[in-house]
Amino acid sequence: MQILKNQMISRNNLVICKKKISQTDIFKFIRYASDNIRALDLEISDNVMFTTLKSEDGDLTEVIIPVNGKVKPNGDFEYQPMFRLINAVTIRHEGSFEVIGSTEKKLTEYIEDNHFEPITGPYYVVVRNDTENRDDSIIDIYIGVNYNVL
């Protein structure tokens, strides 16, 4: 697996969905959010991303969906004009989502071995998710690191 540094990911015109869900239900939630995006007469314009946010009430999954079209206020979704993560290290996970932890561990070990300082948690970019074959997914994992070396 190749790890790349100095990477950037940028998305515009985003619909944000946050919900407390288990890791095994993430893709069901992404499908639910995507279906609701279409119901709002919006079109998904790029790969869907997600991350886990820590809160007092437990972990929340934040799904970030880039869309074409005008986003109207909605109680279930938030609007965000832009997302940009610069100076990230990334690795590609191919296979079942259930074993993505081993790929993520390789990325965090790389960060530690190179004395990088992580400044974000992992962001997962869903490149491919085959709902019929759960072993056939491609997910890029990005972790932002501090570009200052002191």
N, C-alpha and C positions, 0 to 999 in steps of 0.2 A: 504494500500500500504506500502510495506516494503522499507525503505531507508537503504542502506548499505554504510558504510564509509570505508576508506583505500582500495579502489578498484583500479585496474590497467587495462588498455586496451592497447594492443600492436598489431601492424600489420606491416608486411613487404611487400616489393615489391608492391608499390602503384601507381595507376594512379589517378591523381588529376584533376578534372574538376571544373572550376569556371565560374559562370554565374549569371547575375542579373535576378532573377526570383521571382515570388510571392510565398508565402507559399502554396497556393492551387495548384501550378504547380510543386512542388518539386518532387513528385513521377513520374510525366511524364518525368521530366528531368533525374531522376535516371534511368528510363527505357530507355530513349534515350542514355544516357551514357553507360549503360550496353550493349545495342545492338551494339554500336560502339566498345566497348571492344571486343566483339565476332568477329566483322568484322576485327579486328587487329590480329586475331588468338590467342587471350589470353582467359584465363578462369578465372572467378571470383572464388577466393579461400576462401573467408570468408564473413561475413556480411558487407554490404555497410554502410558507415557512412556519416554523413553530419553535417555541422555547418554553421553559418552565420557570415560573416566577415564584419566589418564596413569599409567603404572607403569614400573618398571625393565625389565620384560619386553615393553614395548610398550603400545599403547592397548588398553583393555578397553571393550567396550560394556556398559553397565548398563541392563537393561530393568526398569522399575518397573511392577508390575501390581497395581492395587487389586482386592481380592477380597471377596466375601461368603463367610462360613464360617470355621471354625476352621482355622488353618494349623498343620499338624503338621510337626515338623522333618523335613527331607529333605536329602540330601547335595547335590542339584543346585541347590537354592534356599535363599535366606535369607529370614527374616521380619523386617520392620521395622514397628513399630506406626504410625508417622506420618512423612509428608514434608510440609514446609512451606517454601515459598520466598516471602518477602515483599519488597516494594519491587523488583519486577522490571520491566524493559521487555520488551515483547512485540511480535511481528509475526506475521502469518499468511502462510504460504506455500501457494499453491494451484497445483497442477500436478505435474510429475514430480519425484520425490525426487532424481533425478540433478542437477538444477539448483538445489537448495535453497541451495547456497553463495552464489548471488547475492543471495538474500533475506537470508541471515544477514549478508552483507557490508553491506547497507543498515542493518541493526540495529546492527552494530558502529560504522559511520560515525556514526549518530545518537548513540550513546553517547559517542563521541569529540567530536563537534561540540557536545554539551551539557555536556562536561566531567564526565561521570559516571565513577565508578570501578567497573569490574566486579569483583564478588567471587565469581562462579561462572562456570563455563563454560556453554554453552548446554544447556538442557533442551528436548527436543522432545516435544510432546504430539500424539499421533496422533489427530486428529479424524475423519479418514476415510482409509482406504487400500483402494482397489479393486484386488484382486490381478489382475483381468482387464484392467483399464485402468490401467497404471502412471502415466499422465498425469493421473489424476483423484484425486490425493491432496490432503488438507488437513492441514497440520501447523502448529501454533502453536509458535513458538520463544520461550523465556523466558531472559533473562539477568538474574541478580540484581545489583543495584548498591548500593553503599554509600549509605545515606541520610544520613550525616554529610557536611556540606560545611564544610570547615575553611579 
